[in-house]
Amino acid sequence: MLMLWTTLKIAAGSLWLNKMRSLLTMLGVIIGVGAVIAMLSLGTAFGELISGQISGLGTNVLFIRAGQFRHGPMSSIQTLVPEDAEAILNIEGVRSVTPVSINAGPVKAGNKTNNTAPVWGLAPSLGDIQNVQMQQGRMFNDSEVRRQARVAVLGPKTAADIFGEQDPIGSAVRIRNLNFRVIGVTKPLGDQGGFNPDDRALIPYTTAMRQLPPRRDFVQTIMVSTFDKESIGPVIKDITSLLRQRHRLRPDAADDFAIQNMAEILETFQKVSFYLTVFLGTVAAISLIVGGIGIMNIMLATVAERTREIGIRKALGAKNGDILRQFLIETLVITIGGGLLGLALGWGLMAGTAAAVNQWLKLSPMLQWWVVGMAVAVSTAVGLVSGIYPAWRASRLDPIVALRYE
Amino acid sequence: MIELNGITKTYRIGATEVQALAGVSLSIGPGEMVAVAGQSGSGKSTLMHILGCLDRPDSGSYVLEGRDVSKLGGGQLAEIRNRRIGFVFQSFNLLPRLTAIENVALPLLYRGRSDLPAAPGGRRCGPKALAEQTLDRVGLAPRMRHRPSQLSGGQNQRVAIARALITDPAIILADEPTGNLDTATGQEIMRLLADLNAEGRTILIVTHEPDIASQCRRQVHLRDGRMISC
């Protein structure tokens, strides 16, 4: 029986003796494993980012938008009204509903201006639909909605932009030349890239529709949340027939609204990002295959170069299996060593890329245990596959021929 | 101890067949020191390979210590090479990357730890200690950390003899052990082999030098694959 430790020492010794060659041989595995790890980690992080953005808008959420995407500009359709929202709330499976009426800013206080925050006209039920919690103060209530109160809840970034360190509660902000009293600041949710829930002003939807120009009776959007995922399908059906009835559409007329299912969009995004990750991983895996072929090539050369050593070992009593194990272990030392270095490279690539794109995309990739396990497993597999044939060749050498070999 | 009976072996080199051994019968008793002499091409290397269990005869029987080894499989032959036979080669055949002590301990690598031969005193000890004692036996203990490239030819051959000795084999097969050495060093190696023989070890030396052959008590001459004198 070949002693494993001794074989490992011999393998490490012979690799150390040919440092440059060992490194070049390992390079294929290093780059392959590094690329696979970076691709999978970044792909997963990207998918999570998108999922996070979509679920930041609320899970089990439906967006009902006025108009239809193929029929003219959406603003021209004025049929979606807050009363529709009240009617939808009675549908079985619906948890809460809010009309959404969005105006542009700016939001001003004193000589400070915030130009980025949109002004959302909403019902207080938004807190049930999106995960909105208060950091300070309170959300406006139903009676303030009824009397079109000029009250505003600010996102933390908006509040910081115009009030700085100052306590904003009770202060006035100006939106389109109207004074609003700040009654609350929401808890930070984090910039989700493209959509920042921390930079917005929330006001009652009645105030938004009746007091901010242009004054109007209709809304662009109604947000609906259901109790669970299963009721989304039936709720969409019920909303469709309810709205068609309320909007008095003839049976042959197209809907004058469109329902977006956030759960469905989330699923689609997750699928796309999964396939993207698999695709990138596959491309990276090809370099692993190339690396494996390179290793097989080198190991064949090594076996030829060490023919005499094999003959000596056999004369001293090494069985075919001993020789096979020796060369297989040498290959495994190369590939697993390469795999571990690749792990480090992949981690570096992952962290480096995340840092480089941090300005645009808040990726937070993590080296997950399964990725580490996979790196070791894959490099072991590459070692076994590319090492078995050279090792088999070595083990089959005739000791007489091998001893004569110069 | 060794009984060869009607051994034949034929090689095929390209299209021509070469009969290396044409019916060799030979009996060697324990404690003998035998020279197998002959010109190159006489079949002595082939005989050596068969005696060393590196090769199998086409026909005939080879009984080593009461066991017919001519029909054994590769794994069993490897075991016999490891346990019962010690090889000494013309070109030493040490592994260049290993130190003297590592080279000497090499055969022990291919057997279990619990399966180590007893040290000369009958005590049990690990492979390192055993290798050191064996190197000491050939007078090279002070050089045990040296690699083959740092040792002279004679010293390398001593390391090789220690490697052959460490498994406490039944027979030591030396293939032209002085072929790569100058006469004086060759004589030292022959003295060492004679000493080992005096301790009771069976030694078989393959050589084409009549000088070396004449130092053995018994000489066997081969020509064209046949024995011409025992």
Chai-1 contact restraints between the chains, C-beta under 6 A:
chainA,res_idxA,chainB,res_idxB,connection_type,confidence,min_distance_angstrom,max_distance_angstrom,comment,restraint_id
A,M1,B,G112,contact,1.0,0.0,6.0,A-B,restraint_1
A,T6,B,L109,contact,1.0,0.0,6.0,A-B,restraint_2
A,E309,B,L95,contact,1.0,0.0,6.0,A-B,restraint_3
A,I312,B,N93,contact,1.0,0.0,6.0,A-B,restraint_4
A,A315,B,F87,contact,1.0,0.0,6.0,A-B,restraint_5
A,L316,B,L106,contact,1.0,0.0,6.0,A-B,restraint_6
A,L316,B,P107,contact,1.0,0.0,6.0,A-B,restraint_7
A,G317,B,A78,contact,1.0,0.0,6.0,A-B,restraint_8
A,G317,B,R81,contact,1.0,0.0,6.0,A-B,restraint_9
A,G317,B,N82,contact,1.0,0.0,6.0,A-B,restraint_10
A,G317,B,P107,contact,1.0,0.0,6.0,A-B,restraint_11
A,G317,B,Y110,contact,1.0,0.0,6.0,A-B,restraint_12
A,A318,B,Y110,contact,1.0,0.0,6.0,A-B,restraint_13
A,K319,B,G75,contact,1.0,0.0,6.0,A-B,restraint_14
A,K319,B,A78,contact,1.0,0.0,6.0,A-B,restraint_15
A,D322,B,Y110,contact,1.0,0.0,6.0,A-B,restraint_16
A,P399,B,L54,contact,1.0,0.0,6.0,A-B,restraint_17
A,I400,B,H49,contact,1.0,0.0,6.0,A-B,restraint_18
A,I400,B,L54,contact,1.0,0.0,6.0,A-B,restraint_19
A,I400,B,D55,contact,1.0,0.0,6.0,A-B,restraint_20
